[in-house]
Amino acid sequence: MILVIEMHYLYILPLVALISLVIVILSRKRSIRFILGFSGIIPYHVSLKPGHAIILGRTGSGKSNTAKIFASSLSKNVPVLVFDWAGEYIRLENFKILRPGENFSINPLYPSGDEDFSEFIDFLVDLFGDTFNFSEPQRFMFRLVLKEAFKEKDVPTLLEVLKVLERLPPKSYYDNEIKMAIKRRIAHLVEGRTGKALCKNSISLEEIFEYNVVIDLSVFRSVHGKKLFVLLMLKLLYDYFLSKGIQSGRVVHVTIIEEAWNVIPYRRLDAPPSIGERLFAELRKYGEYLVAV
């Protein structure tokens, strides 16, 4: 009896595999499908439809391994971008590895979209404010510093912003405390690896968003540096696909974000959404599929 069962199993397995292959081929024209795993001998297919996904689980439960299967399988159909928090994806085949400050850098103060100057300043204030938990007075002063830096130069760098901040004359002891609080938070951004990563634009957006790319964030020691870089790239991603227009009912690009809770932190229901949350909400309509891990 056992022998008969084994023979049936060996006979059925190739047939199941063949049927699965036919299903995948026939469905490829309608949607993006891939095999995530198996339930016994039955393959478990996932269809990629417009929207976002989240991979949840306790520590060590296989979240990153599942995300790697997503990345490897989807990269055969659409460009995939991975924000690799701890250097776990650098061995993925057919992916270009970008290491900020080594073979890749961006200037966060370089406008990439068609938004007006005031909107861009608002974005920068929200970006740095959310990343470093600026208070409202700190946000106000940082806005003044940014405007002054852009008056002095069309596209300043963070180093030049820091110099403007240092020259800013405090009107009171309280003003000086605000000024020093901002300086303590952003001074490290112009030093070491982070300074090299946030100094200039060294690569075109097409090279990042039209190919399979892993951005290795493990080169940053600071969580703030990683968070800032991810939010910057999500804004560039948004501007890039905004210029291409709304995509109706199809996925054109996939982004996988490890340790996504750092980018979209918990908030109270009566609190305003963070910049990361707003970017997540907006990207879907432009054909972006975000996977939060």
C-alpha positions, -999 to +999 in steps of 0.1 A: +000+000+000+028+024+009+045+016-024+014+024-044+011+058-027+047+066-034+043+057-071+011+079-073+030+107-057+059+105-081+034+102-110+013+132-100+042+156-091+054+162-127+017+166-138+011+192-111+042+210-121+032+210-158-003+223-150+012+250-128+035+261-156+006+263-181-014+283-157+015+308-152+020+311-190-017+317-197-021+342-169+010+362-176-008+383-201-035+392-176-015+398-145+019+393-128+019+359-110+046+340-093+050+310-070+055+320-034+058+285-020+042+251-018+014+235+003+026+199+001+029+195-036+005+222-046+021+255-056+009+287-039+005+314-065+004+352-058-011+376-082+003+411-082-025+437-084-023+475-078-019+482-041+005+477-013+015+447+008+028+441+043+048+410+055+043+405+093+057+380+117+078+376+148+116+378+149+131+349+130+099+338+114+111+343+078+099+377+068+131+387+050+133+353+032+097+358+020+106+393+008+136+379-010+113+355-029+091+384-038+121+404-050+136+375-070+103+365-086+090+399-094+122+412-109+116+390-139+085+410-147+089+446-133+118+466-119+123+460-082+139+484-057+150+470-023+159+492+007+181+467+025+184+478+061+210+452+072+228+440+041+206+408+037+198+412+000+232+419-015+235+384-029+203+386-050+210+376-086+204+402-114+203+431-089+227+461-090+240+469-055+242+506-046+260+517-014+254+553-004+287+572+000+306+546-020+291+542-055+260+563-050+251+597-036+223+623-038+218+659-028+185+661-007+182+698-015+181+692-053+145+697-066+135+667-087+098+675-095+078+704-109+065+716-075+071+753-067+097+765-043+074+769-013+061+733-017+097+720-019+107+739+013+076+724+030+087+689+020+122+695+033+109+708+066+086+678+069+114+654+059+139+666+084+113+674+110+098+638+109+133+622+108+147+641+137+115+649+157+118+687+153+095+707+175+073+734+159+098+762+168+127+741+154+107+735+122+101+773+119+137+782+123+148+754+099+125+768+073+141+802+076+176+787+073+166+767+042+152+798+025+183+818+032+205+790+019+185+789-014+189+827-017+227+823-015+228+794-040+204+779-065+210+743-052+228+744-018+242+714+000+236+703+036+271+717+045+260+752+032+227+749+051+247+742+083+269+772+077+238+794+073+225+781+106+257+788+124+257+824+111+221+830+121+221+855+150+199+844+179+174+870+192+172+854+227+185+826+248+155+805+237+164+811+200+199+800+207+186+768+223+165+761+192+195+768+170+218+745+189+191+717+190+189+718+152+227+718+148+231+688+171+206+668+150+219+675+115+257+682+120+266+645+116+249+645+081+279+663+066+305+640+081+319+606+072+299+581+052+267+601+055+283+633+043+296+615+012+261+600+006+242+633+009+265+657-011+256+655-048+236+636-074+259+610-089+234+588-107+203+593-129+169+583-116+164+560-146+193+539-134+176+534-100+139+531-109+141+513-143+163+484-132+165+459-104+184+477-076+193+470-039+203+500-019+225+487+010+216+509+040+238+489+063+266+513+055+248+538+078+254+534+115+226+558+125+190+548+122+182+585+114+206+583+084+188+552+071+153+567+076+163+600+060+177+582+029+147+560+025+123+590+027+144+609+002+144+580-023+106+576-019+101+613-027+123+609-058+104+578-067+071+597-064+084+626-085+097+602-111+065+583-117+044+614-112+060+628-144+049+596-162+013+600-152-013+578-135-012+541-144-046+525-148-049+491-131-013+479-135+019+476-116+050+492-132+074+491-103+079+473-069+097+487-038+105+465-008+113+483+024+129+464+053+122+477+088+094+498+074+081+507+109+110+532+110+096+549+078+060+548+089+060+549+127+030+544+149+009+574+155-023+583+173-054+585+153-058+622+160-022+629+149-014+641+114+001+614+090+039+614+087+056+622+054+063+584+049+026+576+053+016+603+028+041+590+002+028+554+007-008+566+001+001+586-030+024+562-048-002+535-055-021+555-082+011+558-102+016+520-106+039+516-076+036+484-054+052+489-020+060+459+002+066+468+039+085+443+059 
